[in-house]
Amino acid sequence: MRLSRRSALQAAAIVPFQTVRGSAANSAPTIGLIGSGGRGTYDTGLLAKHTPARVVALCDIFDDRLDRARQAIPAPDAKTYKNYQDLLASGVDAVLIATPVFLHPEHFEAAVKAGKHIYMEKPAGLDVAGCKRVIRAADSADRKLNITFGFQQRYGPGYRKARQLAEAGGIGAIRMAHAHFIKGTFTGDEKPSLPPATYEEKIRQWHVWRETFGDIIVETYCHSIDVLNWFLGGHPDRALGCGGRTVEPRGDILDHCGVTFTYRDSVQAVLTGAQLTPRFYRSVHEQFYGSTGVIETAREYWTHHRDRNDSVTEREPQDITINGLQEFVKRIQDGKPENTGVRGAESTLTALLGRLAIDLRREVTWEELLRT
């Protein structure tokens, strides 16, 4: 069963259309950052450096993060806010949302209602209800709004060339796929985390607790899952998985997992993810095995294996996050918006399907997931 708005939303109410505030077409859009932590500051710094957009507002509940963001972006004249609703009311053309995962649905919905163009970091949310909330808001958005998710692979030139080759039958029918997301993020000697006792602690520690992070497959491996969905033409029908905690001392999230997703025509894709390697090591890529060739994709390159001793590799010239941000701004300027809200939520739901299969230790169908 493919995800449809009717099946995903069921009888949920639709938020009325809103009017876009301001006119960014053919001018430099003004940007406000909601969530001035590490990723938000990084993204917004790239916006300021590589696009004509002007960063005019920063929002966070912590002064130290606002101070660091102001210096790092740089945005010396940016106005600062503690309440994201105040930033949304400030008249900015667009917002970049990079808050903790559990806040994404709320912040996304509010930005749509405020009539802002939106670039939101993945994932859509940390549970099915949150994803459905994002779908409702995305469906209700004014068609003039540009809505982009931080699934950067969709905008990488190499990924696009590889996808075009696969779609044109350049490797024959895809028979199976593999997504590999292996890296080191901790030593195992970190101090165990106590459950947060205050809201401030909850925000400071959001990345180690499932109730705020969604777990590693949802927050991190969703990048690879989005690529699988893209190349294989939609979400899977079912998933079977396992996972655990080997050395992660903090919070309650997993540090490794393996999930087999079954897509249409019984094509299976295996996701292998782990945070267990030494910190210096990283191996993140996807492979698509066809009847006549193989494609390998990554943030840094893509390779077409055409025969036993015939492979061609092309390197990416820059961080593909820049490509995604540049296209986001250009679409605003050109008045040619895209709305990737439903697609972003669908990839998040696919990650949640894998998480549910891990939790239940059995095969789980897409329909069963949507009932949770």
VMD Tcl script that draws the C-alpha trace (Angstrom):
set ca {
  {0.00 0.00 0.00}
  {1.39 3.40 -0.98}
  {1.09 6.25 1.48}
  {-1.76 8.51 0.39}
  {-2.93 11.69 1.98}
  {-6.22 10.01 2.77}
  {-4.66 6.99 4.45}
  {-2.08 9.05 6.30}
  {-4.36 11.83 7.42}
  {-7.55 9.80 7.76}
  {-10.23 12.18 8.96}
  {-7.87 14.82 10.33}
  {-8.75 18.47 9.87}
  {-6.84 20.59 7.37}
  {-5.38 23.92 8.41}
  {-6.65 26.77 6.19}
  {-4.37 28.19 3.52}
  {-2.29 31.17 4.54}
  {-0.94 34.10 2.58}
  {2.81 34.39 2.09}
  {4.21 37.29 4.08}
  {6.59 39.53 2.20}
  {7.88 39.12 -1.30}
  {11.25 37.46 -1.78}
  {10.92 36.92 -5.52}
  {13.84 38.38 -7.47}
  {15.34 39.80 -4.27}
  {17.49 38.59 -1.40}
  {15.21 36.57 0.91}
  {15.46 37.29 4.62}
  {16.08 34.23 6.77}
  {15.42 33.50 10.42}
  {17.03 30.56 12.22}
  {14.94 28.64 14.75}
  {17.29 26.48 16.79}
  {20.78 27.96 16.99}
  {22.67 24.81 17.93}
  {25.43 23.13 15.96}
  {23.50 22.02 12.88}
  {21.37 25.13 12.64}
  {24.42 27.37 12.90}
  {26.25 25.30 10.27}
  {23.35 25.39 7.80}
  {22.73 29.08 8.27}
  {26.43 29.85 7.90}
  {26.36 28.10 4.52}
  {23.29 30.10 3.56}
  {25.06 33.35 4.40}
  {28.24 32.36 2.54}
  {26.88 30.63 -0.56}
  {23.52 32.27 -1.28}
  {22.21 35.84 -1.56}
  {19.87 35.26 1.40}
  {20.26 37.61 4.39}
  {20.27 36.15 7.90}
  {18.35 38.69 9.93}
  {17.02 36.74 12.94}
  {18.22 34.04 15.34}
  {16.13 32.15 17.88}
  {17.09 29.86 20.74}
  {16.17 29.48 24.38}
  {19.85 29.55 25.40}
  {21.95 32.74 25.35}
  {25.21 30.87 24.85}
  {23.93 29.31 21.63}
  {22.65 32.63 20.34}
  {26.04 34.22 21.04}
  {27.95 31.44 19.28}
  {25.60 31.50 16.31}
  {25.87 35.26 15.91}
  {29.66 34.99 15.75}
  {29.88 31.86 13.62}
  {27.41 32.62 10.83}
  {28.30 35.60 10.92}
  {25.21 37.68 11.47}
  {26.31 40.62 13.65}
  {23.14 42.59 12.97}
  {20.68 39.72 13.36}
  {17.94 40.26 15.90}
  {17.69 37.57 18.57}
  {14.59 35.91 19.97}
  {13.89 33.47 22.78}
  {10.40 32.58 21.52}
  {10.06 31.17 18.01}
  {6.57 32.65 17.66}
  {8.08 36.11 17.99}
  {10.53 35.35 15.20}
  {7.70 34.07 12.98}
  {5.86 37.35 13.57}
  {8.93 39.42 12.68}
  {8.37 39.59 8.93}
  {11.18 37.29 7.73}
  {10.57 35.65 4.37}
  {11.83 32.20 5.35}
  {12.86 30.14 8.34}
  {15.42 27.41 8.82}
  {14.22 25.01 11.51}
  {16.95 23.06 13.28}
  {15.43 22.36 16.67}
  {15.38 19.02 18.53}
  {13.42 16.34 16.68}
  {10.52 16.21 19.12}
  {9.76 19.88 18.35}
  {9.80 19.60 14.55}
  {6.06 19.02 14.00}
  {5.07 21.95 16.23}
  {7.58 24.33 14.68}
  {6.84 23.22 11.13}
  {3.10 23.66 11.57}
  {3.57 27.13 13.11}
  {5.83 28.22 10.23}
  {3.27 27.07 7.65}
  {0.52 28.99 9.45}
  {2.76 32.06 9.51}
  {3.19 31.84 5.74}
  {6.95 31.31 5.74}
  {9.13 29.50 3.28}
  {10.62 26.59 5.24}
  {13.88 24.67 5.23}
  {13.60 22.10 8.02}
  {16.27 19.68 9.09}
  {15.28 16.03 9.03}
  {13.46 14.07 10.30}
  {9.82 15.16 10.22}
  {9.21 13.93 13.77}
  {9.87 11.08 16.15}
  {6.56 9.23 15.95}
  {3.69 8.52 13.58}
  {1.47 11.20 15.10}
  {4.16 13.83 14.55}
  {4.65 12.78 10.92}
  {0.93 12.95 10.27}
  {0.91 16.45 11.78}
  {3.65 17.48 9.34}
  {1.70 15.97 6.43}
  {-1.43 17.86 7.40}
  {0.47 21.13 7.64}
  {2.34 20.54 4.36}
  {-0.91 19.73 2.57}
  {-2.49 22.91 3.92}
  {0.40 25.19 2.94}
  {-0.11 28.01 0.47}
  {1.11 26.77 -2.91}
  {3.46 29.78 -3.10}
  {5.49 28.48 -0.16}
  {8.76 26.69 -0.78}
  {9.11 23.79 1.68}
  {12.36 21.83 1.72}
  {13.63 19.11 4.06}
  {17.29 18.66 4.91}
  {17.62 15.42 2.95}
  {20.62 16.84 1.11}
  {21.23 13.83 -1.11}
  {18.20 14.84 -3.17}
  {20.13 17.96 -4.26}
  {23.61 16.53 -4.77}
  {24.63 16.61 -8.45}
  {26.13 13.13 -8.22}
  {23.05 11.68 -6.60}
  {20.87 13.23 -9.26}
  {23.02 11.83 -12.08}
  {22.98 8.40 -10.48}
  {19.21 8.53 -10.02}
  {18.70 9.59 -13.63}
  {20.90 6.72 -14.81}
  {18.98 4.22 -12.72}
  {15.61 5.60 -13.83}
  {16.67 5.37 -17.48}
  {17.56 1.68 -17.06}
  {21.30 2.28 -17.10}
  {21.97 -0.66 -14.76}
  {18.94 -2.69 -15.74}
  {16.22 -3.56 -13.25}
  {17.31 -2.96 -9.66}
  {17.34 -6.31 -7.91}
  {18.50 -5.28 -4.44}
  {20.00 -2.35 -2.55}
  {22.17 -1.69 0.45}
  {22.59 1.38 2.67}
  {25.68 1.51 4.85}
  {25.89 4.10 7.65}
  {28.87 3.30 9.84}
  {30.74 5.89 11.86}
  {32.22 6.57 15.29}
  {30.63 9.21 17.51}
  {31.82 8.33 21.03}
  {34.47 6.34 22.86}
  {32.23 4.37 25.20}
  {33.88 5.98 28.21}
  {31.40 8.86 28.41}
  {29.53 9.39 31.67}
  {26.05 7.81 31.70}
  {23.21 10.32 31.44}
  {20.52 10.65 34.06}
  {17.00 11.32 32.77}
  {16.47 15.08 32.44}
  {14.85 16.69 35.46}
  {14.11 20.07 33.86}
  {13.09 21.37 30.45}
  {16.55 22.90 30.01}
  {18.17 19.52 30.65}
  {15.73 17.94 28.21}
  {16.84 20.31 25.47}
  {20.54 20.03 26.32}
  {20.36 16.21 26.25}
  {17.83 15.76 23.46}
  {20.26 13.74 21.31}
  {20.61 10.79 23.72}
  {16.99 10.06 24.67}
  {14.45 8.36 22.40}
  {11.57 10.56 23.56}
  {13.34 13.64 22.18}
  {15.68 12.16 19.53}
  {13.60 9.38 18.03}
  {16.57 6.98 18.12}
  {19.51 6.74 15.76}
  {17.62 5.14 12.87}
  {15.09 7.99 12.86}
  {17.37 11.00 13.39}
  {20.48 9.89 11.49}
  {19.97 6.85 9.29}
  {16.88 8.49 7.79}
  {19.30 10.07 5.27}
  {20.10 6.65 3.84}
  {16.47 5.57 4.06}
  {15.40 8.62 2.04}
  {17.86 7.62 -0.70}
  {16.46 4.08 -0.74}
  {12.92 5.39 -1.11}
  {14.01 7.78 -3.86}
  {15.80 5.20 -5.99}
  {13.25 2.44 -5.38}
  {10.23 4.59 -6.15}
  {8.42 4.93 -2.84}
  {8.23 3.56 0.67}
  {8.60 -0.15 1.49}
  {5.72 -2.48 2.20}
  {7.29 -4.08 5.28}
  {10.44 -4.33 7.39}
  {12.28 -6.82 9.58}
  {15.05 -5.67 11.89}
  {17.19 -5.98 14.99}
  {19.42 -3.67 17.00}
  {20.95 -3.02 20.36}
  {23.30 -1.11 22.66}
  {26.85 -2.40 22.77}
  {28.92 0.48 24.15}
  {26.71 3.61 24.23}
  {26.68 4.68 27.91}
  {24.37 7.69 27.57}
  {20.60 7.91 27.44}
  {18.53 5.04 26.04}
  {19.14 5.10 22.27}
  {20.59 2.21 20.24}
  {24.14 2.29 18.90}
  {23.64 -0.20 16.05}
  {20.90 -1.78 13.98}
  {20.18 -3.77 10.86}
  {16.90 -3.61 8.95}
  {15.71 -5.31 5.78}
  {13.05 -3.29 3.95}
  {10.93 -4.98 1.29}
  {9.78 -2.69 -1.52}
  {7.45 -3.25 -4.45}
  {8.17 -6.24 -6.68}
  {9.84 -7.91 -3.65}
  {13.01 -5.83 -4.03}
  {14.82 -5.83 -0.70}
  {17.10 -3.13 0.69}
  {19.31 -3.75 3.71}
  {20.20 -0.90 6.05}
  {23.26 -1.47 8.23}
  {23.94 1.27 10.74}
  {26.33 1.58 13.68}
  {28.07 4.20 15.81}
  {30.64 1.70 17.10}
  {33.80 2.39 15.12}
  {36.75 4.53 16.24}
  {35.93 8.21 15.93}
  {38.20 8.67 12.93}
  {36.34 6.10 10.81}
  {33.33 6.80 8.61}
  {31.76 4.70 5.84}
  {28.46 6.05 4.57}
  {27.14 5.09 1.15}
  {24.39 3.32 -0.76}
  {24.58 0.63 -3.43}
  {22.01 -0.36 -6.03}
  {22.52 -3.66 -7.79}
  {20.92 -3.98 -11.22}
  {20.84 -6.73 -13.82}
  {23.56 -5.08 -15.95}
  {25.45 -2.78 -13.58}
  {25.85 -1.34 -10.10}
  {25.57 2.22 -8.79}
  {27.25 3.40 -5.60}
  {26.31 6.78 -4.14}
  {27.74 8.88 -1.32}
  {27.90 12.50 -0.23}
  {31.41 12.77 -1.67}
  {31.14 10.79 -4.92}
  {29.15 8.43 -7.10}
  {30.38 5.41 -9.05}
  {28.94 3.52 -12.00}
  {30.25 -0.05 -12.19}
  {29.72 -0.96 -15.84}
  {31.73 -4.18 -16.08}
  {34.31 -6.23 -14.22}
  {37.16 -3.79 -14.91}
  {35.11 -0.81 -16.00}
  {34.04 1.64 -13.27}
  {33.69 5.40 -13.48}
  {33.73 7.63 -10.39}
  {32.82 11.31 -10.17}
  {33.59 13.42 -7.09}
  {31.28 16.04 -5.62}
  {32.84 19.53 -5.81}
  {31.35 20.73 -2.52}
  {29.30 19.74 0.50}
  {25.92 18.81 -0.97}
  {24.21 20.68 1.87}
  {25.25 23.81 -0.05}
  {23.40 22.55 -3.14}
  {20.23 22.02 -1.16}
  {20.39 25.47 0.43}
  {21.21 27.16 -2.87}
  {18.24 25.56 -4.57}
  {15.99 26.49 -1.64}
  {16.88 30.16 -2.00}
  {16.75 30.13 -5.81}
  {13.27 28.63 -5.78}
  {12.11 31.44 -3.53}
  {13.69 34.06 -5.78}
  {12.35 32.51 -8.99}
  {8.87 31.95 -7.62}
  {9.08 28.23 -8.43}
  {8.38 26.55 -5.10}
  {8.47 22.88 -4.24}
  {6.71 21.28 -1.29}
  {8.57 18.22 -0.02}
  {6.67 17.98 3.26}
  {4.78 14.78 2.49}
  {7.86 13.15 0.97}
  {10.00 14.08 3.98}
  {7.39 12.70 6.35}
  {7.17 9.49 4.30}
  {10.92 8.90 4.60}
  {10.66 9.54 8.33}
  {7.79 7.07 8.56}
  {9.98 4.52 6.78}
  {12.60 4.99 9.50}
  {9.85 4.54 12.10}
  {8.82 1.32 10.34}
  {12.36 0.05 10.82}
  {12.38 1.16 14.45}
  {9.09 -0.63 15.14}
  {10.42 -3.82 13.53}
  {13.49 -3.61 15.78}
  {11.35 -3.04 18.87}
  {8.94 -5.89 18.14}
  {11.63 -8.23 16.77}
  {9.37 -9.34 13.93}
  {8.24 -8.25 10.50}
  {6.03 -5.16 10.50}
  {3.91 -3.87 7.61}
  {3.38 -0.27 6.52}
  {-0.33 -0.52 7.37}
  {0.48 -1.73 10.89}
  {2.84 1.21 11.38}
  {0.19 3.76 10.41}
  {-2.17 2.29 13.00}
  {0.25 2.92 15.87}
}
mol new
graphics top color blue
foreach p $ca { graphics top sphere $p radius 0.5 }
foreach p [lrange $ca 0 end-1] q [lrange $ca 1 end] { graphics top cylinder $p $q radius 0.2 }
display resetview
